[in-house]
Amino acid sequence: MMSDSALIQAHQAGDADAIGTLMARYQAILMGMLVNRVGREAEDLYQETWVRASNGLHAYDEQGNFKAWLFQIARRLVIDHH
């Protein structure tokens, strides 16, 4: 299994499948968090989280923790939603 870091580097190098692997890895936990916070609107925020993550991965700081970065995007979307 590739690490998050390796998948991010692959995505940055143009591997379109790498983001899908990251999405599969975090789908259940991210959706769970969103459902707990916004209920029925979770799917829309889930999709928007991945759009923003995908668009921002080119500038992602490898020093950070990808999961924390991803969930920060989702938390900000929840705040904006409310």
Residue pairs with C-beta under 8 A, 6 or more apart in sequence:
2 10
2 21
4 22
4 25
4 66
4 67
5 62
5 66
7 18
7 19
7 21
7 22
8 18
8 22
8 57
8 60
8 62
8 66
10 17
10 18
11 18
11 19
11 22
11 54
11 57
12 57
12 58
12 60
19 50
19 53
19 54
19 57
22 53
22 66
23 50
26 67
26 70
30 46
30 49
30 70
30 71
30 74
31 42
31 43
31 46
33 71
33 74
34 42
34 45
34 46
34 49
34 74
34 78
35 42
37 78
38 45
38 78
38 81
38 82
41 81
45 74
45 77
45 78
45 81
46 74
48 77
49 70
49 73
49 74
49 77
52 73
52 77
53 69
53 70
53 73
56 73
60 66
60 69
